[in-house]
Amino acid sequence: MKIKPSKNIEAIGGYVFDEINKIKEDLIKKGVDIIDFGVGDPTTPTPEFIREQTKKSIDKYKASGYPITTGNENYLNAIAKYCKKRFNIDLNPQTQIMSNLGSKEAIFNFPNAFLNNGDVVLCPNPGYPAYDRGTLFAGGKPYYMNLTQDNDFYPDFNLIPDDILKKSKIMWLNYPNNPTTQIATKEFYKEALDICHDNNIILSSDEAYSEIYFDEPAISLLEIDTEGVIVFNSLSKRSAMTGYRIAWTAGDENIISLFKKLKANIDSGTPNFIQDAAITALGDEAHVEKMRNEYKQKRDILISAFDQIDLAVKKPEATIYIWQKTGNINGIEFTKQLLEKCGIVVSPGEIFANTIDDINPADNFVRVALVPSIEKTKEAAERLLKLK
Ligand SMILES: Cc1ncc(COP(=O)(O)O)c(C=O)c1O
């Protein structure tokens, strides 16, 4: 029997990473001590009090049982309370909030509740892959909104043709932004909302990095409006809980109710003991503050090193990344140089963006994920000076 992939599966590439992984593996075989700023997955342990709560709650829920797919009452109430405290917004926990296994899964699945074949979804470029892949698998067509330095890494809404706007059902935004690190302003959100309200487009705001900010707390789109809006947030980065798979969405009850209906057909919900762990995590800010401080220190160490090797630097105000310009070579060449000369892994910018009309808006950048320890980051900064 011949097993054939679907067109959508076949279209998914990945060769750039394959090449970089090959160089990395060869260096490891030669005994080089690699410092890995590639994947955006925190390496710090999940705080002990969260792990302790998980252990206790495994016993609390002795009989496993399927959880409520869209979140138990305690978890939904905890999100509502958290949103009131953090963003000063009032949300009805039963109708305006739901639980998700992780925001990756939620983002990927979401368009299935709203798209018919050929509908358009507006996706930032570069952007998190689940926006366009989820669109394609739901039968929609992504339209890419480039995030360029010239436009401060915001989409230029004037460039979207009218016929595309008319066919669009969802617009994805992601601030604080992965990979460019840009943060949103109220004015920007208002502009996006006006366009979406005028054209009947759901405004979907991925706020996975809302808690990793360094100066002012990042704002949420929910602070401006909930009509036609859904926000995706997650415990992954806030509380170093990527492996727990717990997230939440909130916004317009008409959107939430359809998304709940879809989700009931996809998965059976996050385990109750994980929801308990998330409630405990949401009740504490001290561990988040500590994490923000660590990311800030690592940011400053590397920014100073990039500056010393004469690369133009933009200090991130949020996220766990640096979006570094690569000077007169492209991101892939720069990534190879860093690996071969310094034993440092970063991600070439172009893997986060689609090439449209021969232009890849991210090809002169690399993304540096601030996940190694402060000590390792200091060592990496010293190694970087070899590039001077
Ligand atoms: C922009 C963005 N959105 C969503 C996610 C998914 O987070 P999770 O599925 O862990 O909640 C990530 C993960 O790196 C991300 O960078």
Ligand as a Chemical Component Dictionary entry (heavy atoms), coordinates in Angstrom:
data_LIG
# 
_chem_comp.id                   LIG 
_chem_comp.type                 NON-POLYMER 
_chem_comp.pdbx_formal_charge   0 
_chem_comp.three_letter_code    LIG 
# 
loop_
_chem_comp_atom.comp_id 
_chem_comp_atom.atom_id 
_chem_comp_atom.alt_atom_id 
_chem_comp_atom.type_symbol 
_chem_comp_atom.charge 
_chem_comp_atom.model_Cartn_x 
_chem_comp_atom.model_Cartn_y 
_chem_comp_atom.model_Cartn_z 
_chem_comp_atom.pdbx_ordinal 
LIG C1 C1 C 0 3.493 33.776 19.377 1  
LIG C2 C2 C 0 3.202 32.479 20.020 2  
LIG N1 N1 N 0 1.944 32.105 20.171 3  
LIG C3 C3 C 0 1.617 30.941 20.726 4  
LIG C4 C4 C 0 2.584 30.076 21.179 5  
LIG C5 C5 C 0 2.169 28.754 21.755 6  
LIG O1 O1 O 0 2.277 28.694 23.124 7  
LIG P1 P1 P 0 1.604 27.515 23.937 8  
LIG O2 O2 O 0 1.019 26.548 22.965 9  
LIG O3 O3 O 0 2.710 26.888 24.712 10 
LIG O4 O4 O 0 0.551 28.128 24.794 11 
LIG C6 C6 C 0 3.925 30.413 21.053 12 
LIG C7 C7 C 0 4.967 29.487 21.509 13 
LIG O5 O5 O 0 6.134 29.684 21.403 14 
LIG C8 C8 C 0 4.242 31.643 20.454 15 
LIG O6 O6 O 0 5.505 32.024 20.277 16 
# 
loop_
_chem_comp_bond.comp_id 
_chem_comp_bond.atom_id_1 
_chem_comp_bond.atom_id_2 
_chem_comp_bond.value_order 
_chem_comp_bond.pdbx_ordinal 
LIG C1 C2 SING 1  
LIG C2 N1 SING 2  
LIG C2 C8 DOUB 3  
LIG N1 C3 DOUB 4  
LIG C3 C4 SING 5  
LIG C4 C5 SING 6  
LIG C4 C6 DOUB 7  
LIG C5 O1 SING 8  
LIG O1 P1 SING 9  
LIG P1 O2 DOUB 10 
LIG P1 O3 SING 11 
LIG P1 O4 SING 12 
LIG C6 C7 SING 13 
LIG C6 C8 SING 14 
LIG C7 O5 DOUB 15 
LIG C8 O6 SING 16 
# 
